[in-house]
């Protein structure tokens, strides 16, 4: 698996691994890259079956496989200790790494993640799947911004929405791959295992997230032994894109707190 690894800003700089959501593209984090690279060695990647890592995913593809693929790629790159920042599906991969690779994971930032799939989120995904089956990639891509962005933000950026749609269609990961990744996401349930996650966790959510209600982050924080939470008043599901200044401040403050606080004794 190909990774994009920035040079460390100084010797011994902590490594921060950015994991996107269902879209799988490392470019999702463009609003954060410049500011993170000033303080951290940053790793981005396109998830298996997307972008620069094309592949045909197996039917039984799982969250554990996603986490293991990333861990192996990082090890091959000589990265043995890192913090993960994950959005939605990326947050779930981070939680899986915290369980399976606790010796490698120094800290975790979960952005609009969850403990177990919320009934509202499941309904949203069911609707999106029906659109995919009925209208193909075009219907999926056209509907996607409705779940990602606040209405007023989209309305003020019509040319950008058109450009994003064209780009998403040009780089669509394929129906079968998308469904494999979506099925793995829907099966993820950390409700019985969260107490075993002992690395420090910073949770960021948006109060107006249409896809993943903010209560999901409240439930996640309650289940994780060493966690803290920050709530953005607005920004939608893709709050790091729509409100980058506010998000970046919360992210940098959260990373500083996580990486400079004493780790719990295991």
BALUMTOR-331222 format. One record per residue (C-alpha): residue in three letters; chain; residue number from 1; x, y, z. Coordinates in steps of 0.001 Angstrom, whole numbers. Layout:
// residues N
[r ALA A NUM [X Y Z]]
...
//
This chain:
// residues 266
[r UNK A 1 [0 0 0]]
[r UNK A 2 [1339 3409 -997]]
[r UNK A 3 [1663 6019 1734]]
[r UNK A 4 [2402 9733 1495]]
[r UNK A 5 [4850 10595 4273]]
[r UNK A 6 [5919 14198 4887]]
[r UNK A 7 [9434 14984 6142]]
[r UNK A 8 [9604 15479 9916]]
[r UNK A 9 [9766 19185 10856]]
[r UNK A 10 [12409 18296 13439]]
[r UNK A 11 [14203 15190 14632]]
[r UNK A 12 [11917 12971 16664]]
[r UNK A 13 [8713 14766 15640]]
[r UNK A 14 [5611 12695 16479]]
[r UNK A 15 [3975 10903 13567]]
[r UNK A 16 [314 11670 12835]]
[r UNK A 17 [-1561 9321 10503]]
[r UNK A 18 [-4659 10769 8813]]
[r UNK A 19 [-7442 8330 7882]]
[r UNK A 20 [-10354 9486 5730]]
[r UNK A 21 [-13895 8172 5850]]
[r UNK A 22 [-15875 6116 3347]]
[r UNK A 23 [-14514 8040 358]]
[r UNK A 24 [-11089 6699 1260]]
[r UNK A 25 [-9059 9539 -247]]
[r UNK A 26 [-6102 11032 1575]]
[r UNK A 27 [-6834 14343 -150]]
[r UNK A 28 [-9808 14749 2194]]
[r UNK A 29 [-7348 16208 4724]]
[r UNK A 30 [-5963 18990 2506]]
[r UNK A 31 [-7327 21729 4840]]
[r UNK A 32 [-5225 20266 7673]]
[r UNK A 33 [-1969 19280 5987]]
[r UNK A 34 [-40 22560 6014]]
[r UNK A 35 [-697 23336 9642]]
[r UNK A 36 [-41 19776 10846]]
[r UNK A 37 [3227 19484 8908]]
[r UNK A 38 [4648 22408 10898]]
[r UNK A 39 [4642 20300 14064]]
[r UNK A 40 [4307 16650 13038]]
[r UNK A 41 [5451 14116 10500]]
[r UNK A 42 [2195 13499 8641]]
[r UNK A 43 [1127 10318 6872]]
[r UNK A 44 [-1752 10304 4363]]
[r UNK A 45 [-2950 7487 2161]]
[r UNK A 46 [-5702 6388 -183]]
[r UNK A 47 [-7380 3374 1330]]
[r UNK A 48 [-7204 -2 -401]]
[r UNK A 49 [-9456 -67 -3444]]
[r UNK A 50 [-9385 3726 -3861]]
[r UNK A 51 [-7191 6342 -5564]]
[r UNK A 52 [-3514 5428 -5764]]
[r UNK A 53 [-4108 2043 -4125]]
[r UNK A 54 [-6452 360 -6644]]
[r UNK A 55 [-7581 -3166 -5862]]
[r UNK A 56 [-10642 -5396 -5914]]
[r UNK A 57 [-11829 -5859 -2356]]
[r UNK A 58 [-12956 -9266 -1068]]
[r UNK A 59 [-16643 -9708 -187]]
[r UNK A 60 [-15879 -10356 3478]]
[r UNK A 61 [-13664 -7291 3770]]
[r UNK A 62 [-13562 -6154 7383]]
[r UNK A 63 [-12533 -3284 9584]]
[r UNK A 64 [-9829 -5501 11084]]
[r UNK A 65 [-8345 -5962 7592]]
[r UNK A 66 [-8376 -2204 6990]]
[r UNK A 67 [-6515 -1622 10246]]
[r UNK A 68 [-4029 -4431 9594]]
[r UNK A 69 [-3254 -3208 6064]]
[r UNK A 70 [-2425 232 7379]]
[r UNK A 71 [-359 -1094 10279]]
[r UNK A 72 [1692 -3278 7925]]
[r UNK A 73 [2265 -408 5496]]
[r UNK A 74 [3423 1849 8326]]
[r UNK A 75 [5778 -852 9629]]
[r UNK A 76 [7265 -1302 6145]]
[r UNK A 77 [7836 2471 6047]]
[r UNK A 78 [9766 2193 9327]]
[r UNK A 79 [7028 3889 11375]]
[r UNK A 80 [6495 1992 14603]]
[r UNK A 81 [4824 4587 16840]]
[r UNK A 82 [2124 7003 15738]]
[r UNK A 83 [-1034 8922 16549]]
[r UNK A 84 [-4123 8442 14376]]
[r UNK A 85 [-6613 11116 13323]]
[r UNK A 86 [-9631 9436 11750]]
[r UNK A 87 [-12880 10755 10300]]
[r UNK A 88 [-16025 8566 10497]]
[r UNK A 89 [-14889 5222 9005]]
[r UNK A 90 [-11347 6453 9626]]
[r UNK A 91 [-12182 6903 13306]]
[r UNK A 92 [-13402 3292 13418]]
[r UNK A 93 [-10137 2108 11852]]
[r UNK A 94 [-8356 4090 14552]]
[r UNK A 95 [-10402 2375 17272]]
[r UNK A 96 [-9552 -1009 15743]]
[r UNK A 97 [-5862 -120 15740]]
[r UNK A 98 [-6146 914 19380]]
[r UNK A 99 [-7350 -2600 20141]]
[r UNK A 100 [-5099 -4602 17817]]
[r UNK A 101 [-1931 -2466 17802]]
[r UNK A 102 [-1990 -772 21192]]
[r UNK A 103 [1794 -979 21357]]
[r UNK A 104 [2081 1194 18235]]
[r UNK A 105 [-730 3676 18816]]
[r UNK A 106 [247 6593 21038]]
[r UNK A 107 [-3082 8450 20806]]
[r UNK A 108 [-6262 8712 18759]]
[r UNK A 109 [-8446 11562 17493]]
[r UNK A 110 [-11953 10481 16460]]
[r UNK A 111 [-13835 12954 14263]]
[r UNK A 112 [-17584 12288 13958]]
[r UNK A 113 [-17080 8642 14864]]
[r UNK A 114 [-19222 6236 16848]]
[r UNK A 115 [-19285 3283 19212]]
[r UNK A 116 [-21938 1338 17320]]
[r UNK A 117 [-23992 2357 14304]]
[r UNK A 118 [-26775 4787 15199]]
[r UNK A 119 [-30266 4009 13829]]
[r UNK A 120 [-30361 7352 12027]]
[r UNK A 121 [-26956 6769 10424]]
[r UNK A 122 [-28043 3300 9340]]
[r UNK A 123 [-31122 4803 7708]]
[r UNK A 124 [-28972 7348 5851]]
[r UNK A 125 [-26711 4599 4536]]
[r UNK A 126 [-29704 2506 3454]]
[r UNK A 127 [-31023 5448 1439]]
[r UNK A 128 [-27623 6037 -116]]
[r UNK A 129 [-27296 2352 -1041]]
[r UNK A 130 [-30681 2453 -2780]]
[r UNK A 131 [-29507 5481 -4728]]
[r UNK A 132 [-26334 3639 -5711]]
[r UNK A 133 [-28233 575 -6919]]
[r UNK A 134 [-30862 2622 -8774]]
[r UNK A 135 [-28761 5434 -10201]]
[r UNK A 136 [-25183 4202 -10055]]
[r UNK A 137 [-22161 6362 -9338]]
[r UNK A 138 [-23870 9533 -10579]]
[r UNK A 139 [-26681 9295 -8024]]
[r UNK A 140 [-24285 8421 -5184]]
[r UNK A 141 [-21992 11326 -5971]]
[r UNK A 142 [-24829 13834 -6410]]
[r UNK A 143 [-26361 12903 -3050]]
[r UNK A 144 [-23105 12764 -1111]]
[r UNK A 145 [-22753 16514 -361]]
[r UNK A 146 [-26208 16520 1262]]
[r UNK A 147 [-24835 14273 3995]]
[r UNK A 148 [-21463 16023 4278]]
[r UNK A 149 [-22083 19768 4262]]
[r UNK A 150 [-24503 22304 5786]]
[r UNK A 151 [-27089 23608 3316]]
[r UNK A 152 [-26036 27265 3480]]
[r UNK A 153 [-22377 26330 2973]]
[r UNK A 154 [-23242 24378 -190]]
[r UNK A 155 [-25561 27066 -1523]]
[r UNK A 156 [-22780 29649 -1329]]
[r UNK A 157 [-20351 27395 -3208]]
[r UNK A 158 [-22219 26108 -6265]]
[r UNK A 159 [-19155 26132 -8598]]
[r UNK A 160 [-17125 24232 -6015]]
[r UNK A 161 [-19901 21648 -5630]]
[r UNK A 162 [-19931 21087 -9392]]
[r UNK A 163 [-16150 20687 -9465]]
[r UNK A 164 [-16207 18254 -6535]]
[r UNK A 165 [-18918 16208 -8223]]
[r UNK A 166 [-16906 15931 -11427]]
[r UNK A 167 [-13791 14938 -9480]]
[r UNK A 168 [-15679 12346 -7413]]
[r UNK A 169 [-17130 10774 -10543]]
[r UNK A 170 [-13729 10668 -12244]]
[r UNK A 171 [-12191 8905 -9242]]
[r UNK A 172 [-15170 6813 -8116]]
[r UNK A 173 [-13902 3720 -6321]]
[r UNK A 174 [-16430 1396 -7969]]
[r UNK A 175 [-19772 88 -6773]]
[r UNK A 176 [-18501 -3270 -5506]]
[r UNK A 177 [-15586 -1797 -3582]]
[r UNK A 178 [-17812 875 -2070]]
[r UNK A 179 [-20361 -1689 -911]]
[r UNK A 180 [-17634 -3871 605]]
[r UNK A 181 [-16312 -939 2611]]
[r UNK A 182 [-19799 180 3573]]
[r UNK A 183 [-20748 -3306 4786]]
[r UNK A 184 [-17618 -3451 6932]]
[r UNK A 185 [-18470 -64 8396]]
[r UNK A 186 [-22036 -1073 9254]]
[r UNK A 187 [-20881 -4216 11064]]
[r UNK A 188 [-18407 -2378 13311]]
[r UNK A 189 [-19397 -2437 16984]]
[r UNK A 190 [-17011 -1378 19743]]
[r UNK A 191 [-19573 -1374 22558]]
[r UNK A 192 [-18139 -4517 24159]]
[r UNK A 193 [-14483 -3624 23642]]
[r UNK A 194 [-14178 115 24252]]
[r UNK A 195 [-13033 -344 27848]]
[r UNK A 196 [-9891 -2069 26506]]
[r UNK A 197 [-8844 1045 24603]]
[r UNK A 198 [-6357 2630 26973]]
[r UNK A 199 [-4593 5144 24770]]
[r UNK A 200 [-5731 8766 25227]]
[r UNK A 201 [-8538 9747 22836]]
[r UNK A 202 [-9686 13186 21702]]
[r UNK A 203 [-13185 13275 20204]]
[r UNK A 204 [-14348 16043 17868]]
[r UNK A 205 [-17903 16246 16592]]
[r UNK A 206 [-20245 18739 14977]]
[r UNK A 207 [-23615 19541 16532]]
[r UNK A 208 [-25272 19815 13104]]
[r UNK A 209 [-23897 16595 11587]]
[r UNK A 210 [-26748 15201 9455]]
[r UNK A 211 [-25168 11769 8963]]
[r UNK A 212 [-23726 10970 12411]]
[r UNK A 213 [-25652 12638 15248]]
[r UNK A 214 [-23492 14309 17916]]
[r UNK A 215 [-24946 11941 20514]]
[r UNK A 216 [-22767 9240 18932]]
[r UNK A 217 [-19661 11089 20124]]
[r UNK A 218 [-21208 11493 23582]]
[r UNK A 219 [-21740 7732 23766]]
[r UNK A 220 [-18215 7112 22497]]
[r UNK A 221 [-16671 9358 25126]]
[r UNK A 222 [-18683 7690 27901]]
[r UNK A 223 [-17345 4283 26840]]
[r UNK A 224 [-13664 5187 26464]]
[r UNK A 225 [-11658 5295 29719]]
[r UNK A 226 [-9222 8059 28705]]
[r UNK A 227 [-11153 10418 26455]]
[r UNK A 228 [-12089 14059 26073]]
[r UNK A 229 [-14573 15716 23719]]
[r UNK A 230 [-14893 18985 21805]]
[r UNK A 231 [-18146 19956 20057]]
[r UNK A 232 [-18279 22310 17081]]
[r UNK A 233 [-21486 24332 16876]]
[r UNK A 234 [-21670 23914 13101]]
[r UNK A 235 [-19794 22383 10211]]
[r UNK A 236 [-21768 19297 9275]]
[r UNK A 237 [-20254 15856 8851]]
[r UNK A 238 [-17223 17215 6980]]
[r UNK A 239 [-16567 19893 9608]]
[r UNK A 240 [-12805 19839 8982]]
[r UNK A 241 [-13547 20996 5409]]
[r UNK A 242 [-16331 23509 6052]]
[r UNK A 243 [-14873 25143 9190]]
[r UNK A 244 [-11122 24477 8901]]
[r UNK A 245 [-9942 27303 11174]]
[r UNK A 246 [-12109 26209 14095]]
[r UNK A 247 [-11424 22545 13456]]
[r UNK A 248 [-7658 22993 13114]]
[r UNK A 249 [-7496 24815 16454]]
[r UNK A 250 [-9405 22012 18162]]
[r UNK A 251 [-7240 19408 16447]]
[r UNK A 252 [-3911 21030 17346]]
[r UNK A 253 [-4995 21612 20936]]
[r UNK A 254 [-6236 18039 21167]]
[r UNK A 255 [-3033 16568 19739]]
[r UNK A 256 [-912 18679 22084]]
[r UNK A 257 [-2947 17436 25038]]
[r UNK A 258 [-2802 13804 23948]]
[r UNK A 259 [854 13646 23015]]
[r UNK A 260 [2195 15629 25953]]
[r UNK A 261 [189 14004 28714]]
[r UNK A 262 [1453 10954 30612]]
[r UNK A 263 [228 7728 29100]]
[r UNK A 264 [-1856 5438 31317]]
[r UNK A 265 [-46 2570 32981]]
[r UNK A 266 [-1085 -675 31298]]
//
